Amino acid sequence: MDSILSTQVGRIEKTGSIVQHGYDAKDVLLENLHVGKDAPDVLSRKWYSRAALTCLHRGAALEQLLELRQRSGDQVPLDRALGLFDLFIIQDGKGDFRDISARLDEVADDFRLLHPEWMEMNGRERGIAVAGFLLAQGLGGIQGDGDAHYHDLRNNFLGMALRNDQPSGESLDGRGLADASARDRMYMDPFRSANEVRVETLVAQLTRMGVSQVEQDRLLDVAPTTEIVSRCARNIIRSFQTLPRHSMVGDDSPSMDAALYGALWTLLLLAGDEEGHSAEYHPLRYFPVVLKQVQAYFPNDVHFVEKLCNASIGDFDPGDLDLVNTVRSRDNLPRPVKARGSASRSNVRFRIGQIFRHKRYQYHAIITGWDTECSASEQWMTEMRIHELPRGKSQSFYHVLAEDKSTRYVAEENIEIVQGEPVPALLTIAGQYFKRWDNDAKSFVSNIRDEYPDD
């Protein structure tokens, strides 16, 4: 970890060497993640230990997806199969497979205490009792108006599942079936109600949605684990397509980028060997999107892509890997040094680590780099109407990290330095570039001095 913090070069390779130790590295990463606030590099240490920890979790999720694919999900517990989505979004080490299993055991114990007659119930009675218990305990996953929040992104990360222990040859009411190999069916919607849902209601709803009879039969049939996991992935994507972005933001919402990333990997790997994919859900459709996500948000995952492409992904275009190679090559290159010694750079007014408010758009951001004049392409300058600025392109321009986690390029004349403390959102993300906040200087302490030695 100290090597990762000391230089910007080779961080992907170094993180990969940590991740390859698996959960043996988790305790050490958690120690770094929870370093004391007085540590001289508290922000950067937290940032990069979290980056390695989340990469480790995503690796565990991908291994679980491969196991589901190779074993067709037949021998993988449903709670573990669905729990893999949580591994894409957890940030602090809590909520992995072991935590989900322990929490399920606690819920099951609470249920048995409340229903000591559990073993005497038939399957239908059990289903209704469990659904009622989940609703009463607030474990339905939906807050407030159920219909308004039914498709909220957070509802796709259940981390729990119910198993139906119906004996073969018996109905859910405990009566014998004429065909001993048959299984009675029961439909529940524990998000909204503890009551059984009539199959006629579901058929009517599917018909109104324009679902074909063949597809209705498939949806109402017993679903294998891989299909349940794939449906969850499609529901995550549907949340992005149908819900306003503000409904997916908040302390109780998962990272949108991480949630989508997990869904894309799931559809790519679980559907890899199937035939007859629809155009909407053909697995290779998602491969370029996964690669762009790796480039933008998850660069430490390049070794997962390289490992899985040849072994688990079908007829992908090898040219797509050029993007991954670019990410790795860029990480291995020393950054060009920008010292302030020359006369041309003496006019750069602001410094790395200062926080500011954008004069026009009012967002807060941190300065993470600078150019003596605008170095963007002519097309970008035309689109951004740089020529209309009073000082045009011949002024210092600054690379900045905004409070919404985006990176931007801002003209000096639009920067209004803030002398107070940074907004909480900036403290959360500053560790990518900075060691700590210096309250006396009202600035972040740079961790990129190999690139900007005088800032």
C-alpha positions as CSV (number, residue, x, y, z in Angstrom):
1,M,0.0,0.0,0.0
2,D,2.9,2.4,0.8
3,S,4.2,1.8,-2.7
4,I,0.8,2.6,-4.2
5,L,0.7,5.9,-2.3
6,S,4.2,7.0,-3.1
7,T,3.8,7.3,-6.9
8,Q,1.2,7.4,-9.6
9,V,3.0,4.9,-11.7
10,G,2.1,1.2,-11.7
11,R,-0.9,1.4,-9.3
12,I,-3.0,-1.1,-11.3
13,E,-0.3,-3.7,-11.2
14,K,0.4,-3.1,-7.5
15,T,-3.3,-3.3,-6.7
16,G,-3.6,-6.6,-8.7
17,S,-0.8,-8.1,-6.6
18,I,-2.8,-7.3,-3.5
19,V,-6.0,-8.7,-4.9
20,Q,-4.4,-12.0,-5.9
21,H,-4.1,-12.8,-2.2
22,G,-7.9,-12.9,-2.0
23,Y,-9.5,-12.6,1.4
24,D,-6.1,-13.1,3.1
25,A,-5.5,-9.4,2.2
26,K,-8.8,-8.2,3.5
27,D,-7.9,-7.6,7.1
28,V,-4.8,-5.6,6.2
29,L,-6.9,-3.5,3.7
30,L,-9.5,-2.9,6.4
31,E,-6.8,-1.7,8.8
32,N,-5.7,0.9,6.2
33,L,-9.3,1.8,5.4
34,H,-9.9,2.7,9.1
35,V,-6.7,4.5,9.7
36,G,-6.9,7.3,12.2
37,K,-7.9,10.8,11.1
38,D,-4.5,12.2,12.3
39,A,-2.6,10.0,9.8
40,P,-0.5,12.2,7.5
41,D,-2.0,10.5,4.4
42,V,-5.4,9.7,5.8
43,L,-7.4,10.6,2.7
44,S,-5.2,8.8,0.1
45,R,-4.7,5.8,2.3
46,K,-8.4,5.4,2.7
47,W,-9.0,5.9,-1.0
48,Y,-6.5,3.4,-2.3
49,S,-7.2,0.7,0.4
50,R,-10.9,1.0,-0.5
51,A,-10.0,0.8,-4.2
52,A,-8.2,-2.5,-3.6
53,L,-10.9,-3.8,-1.2
54,T,-13.7,-3.2,-3.7
55,C,-11.6,-4.7,-6.5
56,L,-11.1,-7.8,-4.3
57,H,-14.9,-8.0,-3.7
58,R,-15.6,-7.7,-7.4
59,G,-13.2,-10.5,-8.1
60,A,-15.1,-12.7,-5.7
61,A,-18.3,-11.8,-7.4
62,L,-16.9,-12.7,-10.8
63,E,-15.7,-16.0,-9.5
64,Q,-19.2,-16.7,-8.2
65,L,-20.6,-15.8,-11.7
66,L,-18.2,-18.3,-13.3
67,E,-19.2,-21.0,-10.8
68,L,-22.8,-20.3,-11.7
69,R,-22.1,-20.6,-15.4
70,Q,-19.9,-23.7,-15.2
71,R,-22.3,-25.6,-12.8
72,S,-25.5,-24.1,-14.4
73,G,-26.3,-22.9,-10.9
74,D,-27.7,-26.2,-9.8
75,Q,-25.5,-26.6,-6.7
76,V,-25.1,-22.9,-5.8
77,P,-27.3,-21.6,-3.0
78,L,-29.7,-18.9,-4.1
79,D,-28.7,-16.5,-1.3
80,R,-25.0,-16.8,-2.4
81,A,-26.0,-16.4,-6.1
82,L,-28.0,-13.2,-5.4
83,G,-25.5,-12.0,-2.9
84,L,-22.8,-11.6,-5.6
85,F,-24.5,-8.3,-6.7
86,D,-23.8,-6.9,-3.2
87,L,-20.1,-7.5,-3.8
88,F,-20.1,-5.0,-6.6
89,I,-21.4,-2.2,-4.5
90,I,-20.1,-2.6,-0.9
91,Q,-17.5,0.0,0.0
92,D,-16.4,-0.7,3.6
93,G,-15.9,-4.4,3.8
94,K,-19.4,-5.1,5.3
95,G,-21.9,-7.1,3.3
96,D,-19.9,-9.9,1.7
97,F,-21.1,-13.5,1.5
98,R,-20.2,-14.3,5.1
99,D,-22.1,-11.3,6.4
100,I,-25.1,-12.1,4.2
101,S,-25.1,-15.7,5.5
102,A,-24.9,-14.5,9.1
103,R,-27.7,-12.0,8.6
104,L,-29.9,-14.7,7.1
105,D,-29.3,-17.0,10.0
106,E,-30.3,-14.2,12.4
107,V,-33.5,-13.5,10.4
108,A,-34.3,-17.2,10.4
109,D,-33.8,-17.5,14.1
110,D,-36.1,-14.5,14.7
111,F,-38.7,-16.1,12.5
112,R,-38.5,-19.4,14.3
113,L,-38.9,-17.7,17.7
114,L,-42.0,-16.0,16.5
115,H,-43.4,-19.1,14.8
116,P,-42.4,-22.2,16.9
117,E,-45.1,-24.1,15.0
118,W,-43.0,-23.7,11.8
119,M,-42.3,-27.4,11.3
120,E,-46.0,-28.3,11.5
121,M,-46.9,-25.8,8.7
122,N,-47.5,-26.9,5.2
123,G,-45.8,-25.2,2.3
124,R,-48.5,-22.7,1.6
125,E,-48.8,-21.7,5.3
126,R,-45.0,-21.3,5.5
127,G,-45.0,-19.0,2.4
128,I,-47.7,-16.7,3.9
129,A,-46.0,-16.7,7.3
130,V,-42.6,-15.8,6.0
131,A,-44.0,-13.0,3.7
132,G,-45.9,-11.5,6.7
133,F,-42.8,-11.7,8.9
134,L,-40.6,-9.9,6.3
135,L,-43.2,-7.1,5.9
136,A,-43.6,-6.8,9.7
137,Q,-39.9,-6.6,10.2
138,G,-39.3,-4.0,7.5
139,L,-37.4,-6.5,5.4
140,G,-39.4,-6.1,2.2
141,G,-36.8,-3.8,0.8
142,I,-39.2,-1.0,-0.1
143,Q,-39.6,2.2,1.9
144,G,-42.5,4.6,1.8
145,D,-45.0,4.3,-1.0
146,G,-44.4,0.7,-2.2
147,D,-45.6,1.3,-5.8
148,A,-43.6,4.5,-6.1
149,H,-40.4,2.7,-5.0
150,Y,-41.0,-0.8,-6.3
151,H,-38.3,-0.4,-9.0
152,D,-35.8,1.5,-6.9
153,L,-32.2,0.4,-7.6
154,R,-31.6,-0.7,-4.0
155,N,-34.4,-3.3,-4.2
156,N,-32.2,-5.4,-6.5
157,F,-29.6,-6.0,-3.7
158,L,-31.7,-8.2,-1.5
159,G,-28.9,-10.3,0.0
160,M,-31.4,-12.8,1.2
161,A,-33.5,-15.5,-0.4
162,L,-36.2,-17.9,0.7
163,R,-36.1,-21.6,-0.1
164,N,-39.2,-23.7,-0.5
165,D,-38.7,-27.0,1.2
166,Q,-41.9,-28.6,-0.3
167,P,-41.5,-32.4,-0.2
168,S,-41.7,-34.1,-3.5
169,G,-45.1,-35.6,-4.2
170,E,-47.0,-33.2,-1.9
171,S,-48.9,-30.1,-2.7
172,L,-48.2,-26.9,-0.8
173,D,-51.2,-27.7,1.3
174,G,-49.7,-31.0,2.3
175,R,-52.0,-33.1,0.2
176,G,-50.7,-35.9,-2.1
177,L,-50.4,-35.1,-5.8
178,A,-51.6,-37.5,-8.5
179,D,-48.2,-37.2,-10.2
180,A,-45.6,-37.8,-7.5
181,S,-43.0,-36.0,-9.7
182,A,-45.0,-32.9,-10.0
183,R,-44.6,-29.8,-7.7
184,D,-47.3,-27.5,-6.6
185,R,-46.7,-23.8,-7.3
186,M,-47.3,-20.7,-5.2
187,Y,-46.8,-17.1,-6.2
188,M,-46.0,-14.4,-3.7
189,D,-45.2,-10.7,-3.8
190,P,-43.6,-10.1,-0.4
191,F,-42.7,-6.6,-1.4
192,R,-46.4,-5.6,-1.3
193,S,-48.4,-8.2,0.6
194,A,-48.3,-11.3,2.7
195,N,-51.2,-12.8,0.7
196,E,-50.8,-15.3,-2.1
197,V,-51.0,-13.9,-5.6
198,R,-53.5,-15.8,-7.9
199,V,-51.9,-17.1,-11.1
200,E,-54.9,-15.6,-13.0
201,T,-53.8,-12.1,-11.7
202,L,-50.3,-12.6,-13.0
203,V,-51.5,-13.9,-16.4
204,A,-53.7,-10.9,-16.8
205,Q,-50.9,-8.6,-15.9
206,L,-48.5,-10.3,-18.4
207,T,-51.1,-10.2,-21.1
208,R,-51.6,-6.4,-20.6
209,M,-47.8,-6.0,-20.9
210,G,-48.0,-7.8,-24.3
211,V,-46.0,-10.8,-23.2
212,S,-46.5,-13.8,-25.5
213,Q,-48.0,-17.1,-24.3
214,V,-44.7,-18.9,-24.7
215,E,-42.9,-16.3,-22.6
216,Q,-45.7,-16.3,-20.0
217,D,-45.3,-20.0,-19.6
218,R,-41.5,-19.5,-19.1
219,L,-42.0,-16.7,-16.6
220,L,-44.5,-18.6,-14.5
221,D,-42.5,-21.8,-14.5
222,V,-39.9,-22.7,-11.9
223,A,-36.8,-20.7,-12.7
224,P,-33.2,-22.0,-12.3
225,T,-30.8,-20.0,-10.2
226,T,-29.0,-18.7,-13.3
227,E,-32.2,-17.3,-14.7
228,I,-33.1,-15.6,-11.3
229,V,-29.7,-14.0,-11.2
230,S,-30.0,-12.8,-14.9
231,R,-33.5,-11.4,-14.2
232,C,-32.0,-9.4,-11.3
233,A,-29.3,-8.0,-13.6
234,R,-32.0,-7.0,-16.1
235,N,-34.0,-5.3,-13.4
236,I,-30.9,-3.3,-12.4
237,I,-30.5,-2.1,-16.0
238,R,-34.2,-1.4,-16.2
239,S,-33.9,0.8,-13.1
240,F,-31.4,3.0,-15.0
241,Q,-33.7,3.1,-18.1
242,T,-36.9,3.9,-16.3
243,L,-36.2,5.9,-13.1
244,P,-35.0,9.5,-12.7
245,R,-31.4,9.6,-11.6
246,H,-32.3,11.5,-8.5
247,S,-34.3,8.5,-7.3
248,M,-31.1,6.4,-7.3
249,V,-29.0,8.8,-5.2
250,G,-28.8,8.9,-1.4
251,D,-27.2,7.4,1.6
252,D,-29.3,4.2,1.3
253,S,-28.7,3.8,-2.5
254,P,-25.9,1.8,-4.0
255,S,-23.3,3.3,-6.3
256,M,-25.1,3.6,-9.6
257,D,-21.9,2.9,-11.6
258,A,-21.0,-0.1,-9.6
259,A,-24.5,-1.5,-9.7
260,L,-24.7,-1.2,-13.5
261,Y,-21.2,-2.7,-13.8
262,G,-22.2,-5.8,-11.9
263,A,-25.4,-6.2,-14.0
264,L,-23.4,-6.0,-17.2
265,W,-20.8,-8.5,-16.1
266,T,-23.7,-10.9,-15.1
267,L,-25.4,-10.8,-18.4
268,L,-22.1,-11.1,-20.2
269,L,-20.9,-14.2,-18.3
270,L,-24.2,-16.0,-17.6
271,A,-25.5,-15.8,-21.1
272,G,-22.2,-16.5,-22.7
273,D,-23.0,-20.1,-23.8
274,E,-26.7,-19.8,-24.6
275,E,-28.1,-19.7,-28.0
276,G,-31.0,-17.7,-29.4
277,H,-30.4,-14.5,-27.5
278,S,-32.7,-11.5,-28.2
279,A,-31.0,-8.5,-29.6
280,E,-31.7,-6.6,-26.4
281,Y,-29.9,-9.1,-24.2
282,H,-27.3,-10.7,-26.4
283,P,-24.2,-11.0,-24.2
284,L,-21.6,-9.5,-26.6
285,R,-23.7,-6.4,-26.8
286,Y,-22.5,-5.6,-23.3
287,F,-18.8,-6.3,-23.7
288,P,-17.8,-2.9,-25.1
289,V,-19.9,-1.2,-22.4
290,V,-18.1,-3.3,-19.7
291,L,-14.8,-2.2,-21.2
292,K,-15.8,1.5,-21.1
293,Q,-16.8,1.1,-17.5
294,V,-13.4,-0.4,-16.7
295,Q,-11.7,2.5,-18.4
296,A,-13.8,5.2,-16.7
297,Y,-14.5,3.8,-13.2
298,F,-12.8,0.4,-12.5
299,P,-9.2,0.5,-14.0
300,N,-8.0,-2.0,-11.4
301,D,-10.2,-4.6,-13.1
302,V,-8.2,-4.8,-16.3
303,H,-6.6,-8.1,-15.1
304,F,-10.2,-9.5,-14.7
305,V,-11.0,-8.6,-18.3
306,E,-7.7,-10.2,-19.6
307,K,-8.3,-13.3,-17.6
308,L,-11.9,-13.8,-18.5
309,C,-11.9,-12.9,-22.2
310,N,-10.1,-16.0,-23.5
311,A,-11.5,-18.4,-20.9
312,S,-15.2,-17.3,-20.6
313,I,-16.3,-14.8,-23.2
314,G,-17.1,-16.1,-26.7
315,D,-16.6,-14.5,-30.0
316,F,-15.5,-11.0,-28.8
317,D,-13.5,-8.7,-31.1
318,P,-9.8,-8.8,-30.0
319,G,-9.6,-5.2,-31.0
320,D,-11.8,-4.3,-28.1
321,L,-8.9,-5.1,-25.8
322,D,-7.0,-2.2,-27.2
323,L,-8.9,-0.1,-24.7
324,V,-7.7,-2.3,-21.8
325,N,-4.2,-2.2,-23.0
326,T,-4.4,1.6,-23.2
327,V,-5.5,1.7,-19.5
328,R,-2.6,-0.5,-18.4
329,S,0.0,1.3,-20.5
330,R,-1.1,4.7,-19.3
331,D,-0.8,3.5,-15.7
332,N,2.7,2.4,-16.3
333,L,4.0,5.7,-17.8
334,P,5.5,8.4,-15.6
335,R,3.5,11.6,-15.6
336,P,5.1,14.6,-17.4
337,V,6.6,16.9,-14.8
338,K,5.1,20.4,-14.7
339,A,7.3,22.6,-12.6
340,R,6.5,26.3,-12.1
341,G,10.0,27.5,-12.8
342,S,9.5,28.8,-16.3
343,A,8.2,32.3,-17.1
344,S,5.2,30.9,-19.0
345,R,4.0,29.0,-16.0
346,S,4.4,31.9,-13.6
347,N,1.0,33.2,-14.7
348,V,-0.8,30.0,-13.5
349,R,-2.6,31.7,-10.6
350,F,-4.1,28.8,-8.7
351,R,-2.5,25.7,-7.1
352,I,-3.2,22.0,-6.9
353,G,-5.4,21.2,-3.9
354,Q,-7.3,24.5,-3.7
355,I,-11.1,24.3,-3.6
356,F,-13.4,26.6,-5.5
357,R,-16.9,27.4,-6.6
358,H,-17.6,27.7,-10.3
359,K,-18.8,31.2,-10.9
360,R,-21.4,30.3,-13.4
361,Y,-22.6,26.8,-12.4
362,Q,-22.0,27.1,-8.7
363,Y,-20.7,23.6,-8.1
364,H,-17.7,23.0,-5.8
365,A,-14.5,21.3,-7.0
366,I,-10.8,20.7,-6.3
367,I,-8.0,21.7,-8.6
368,T,-6.1,18.5,-9.6
369,G,-4.0,19.9,-12.5
370,W,-3.3,22.9,-14.7
371,D,-2.3,24.0,-18.2
372,T,-0.9,27.4,-19.1
373,E,-3.6,27.7,-21.8
374,C,-6.4,25.5,-23.0
375,S,-5.0,22.3,-24.4
376,A,-8.3,20.7,-25.4
377,S,-9.2,19.9,-29.0
378,E,-10.6,22.6,-31.4
379,Q,-13.9,20.6,-31.5
380,W,-14.2,20.7,-27.7
381,M,-13.4,24.4,-27.6
382,T,-16.0,25.1,-30.2
383,E,-18.6,23.0,-28.4
384,M,-17.8,24.7,-25.0
385,R,-17.7,28.2,-26.7
386,I,-14.3,28.9,-25.3
387,H,-13.8,31.7,-27.8
388,E,-16.7,33.6,-26.2
389,L,-14.9,33.8,-22.9
390,P,-13.5,37.3,-22.2
391,R,-9.9,35.8,-22.0
392,G,-10.6,33.1,-24.5
393,K,-8.3,30.1,-24.6
394,S,-5.1,32.1,-23.8
395,Q,-5.5,31.8,-20.1
396,S,-4.7,29.1,-17.6
397,F,-7.1,26.1,-17.6
398,Y,-7.5,23.7,-14.7
399,H,-8.3,20.0,-14.4
400,V,-10.7,19.7,-11.5
401,L,-12.6,17.0,-9.5
402,A,-16.2,18.1,-8.9
403,E,-18.4,17.2,-6.0
404,D,-20.5,14.9,-8.2
405,K,-17.3,12.8,-8.8
406,S,-16.9,14.1,-12.4
407,T,-13.7,15.5,-13.8
408,R,-13.9,18.8,-15.7
409,Y,-11.7,21.4,-17.4
410,V,-12.3,24.9,-16.2
411,A,-11.1,28.3,-17.4
412,E,-9.3,30.4,-14.7
413,E,-11.8,33.3,-15.1
414,N,-14.6,30.9,-13.9
415,I,-12.9,29.9,-10.7
416,E,-13.8,31.5,-7.4
417,I,-11.5,30.2,-4.6
418,V,-13.3,29.1,-1.4
419,Q,-11.5,29.9,1.9
420,G,-13.7,27.7,4.1
421,E,-13.7,23.9,4.6
422,P,-14.6,21.6,1.7
423,V,-18.1,20.3,1.3
424,P,-18.4,16.6,2.6
425,A,-18.7,15.2,-0.9
426,L,-15.2,16.5,-1.8
427,L,-13.7,15.0,1.4
428,T,-15.1,11.6,0.3
429,I,-13.3,11.6,-3.1
430,A,-10.2,13.8,-2.6
431,G,-8.0,10.8,-1.6
432,Q,-7.5,9.9,-5.3
433,Y,-5.1,12.9,-5.5
434,F,-4.5,14.2,-2.0
435,K,-3.1,13.1,1.3
436,R,-5.2,15.1,3.7
437,W,-6.9,18.4,4.3
438,D,-4.7,21.2,5.7
439,N,-7.1,23.4,7.7
440,D,-4.5,26.2,8.2
441,A,-3.7,26.5,4.5
442,K,-7.4,25.8,3.5
443,S,-6.2,23.4,0.9
444,F,-5.7,19.7,0.3
445,V,-2.1,18.4,0.6
446,S,-1.0,17.1,-2.8
447,N,-0.2,13.4,-3.4
448,I,0.8,14.0,-7.0
449,R,4.0,15.9,-6.6
450,D,5.7,13.5,-9.0
451,E,3.7,15.4,-11.6
452,Y,3.4,18.9,-10.0
453,P,6.5,19.2,-7.8
454,D,5.9,22.9,-6.8
455,D,2.3,22.6,-5.8
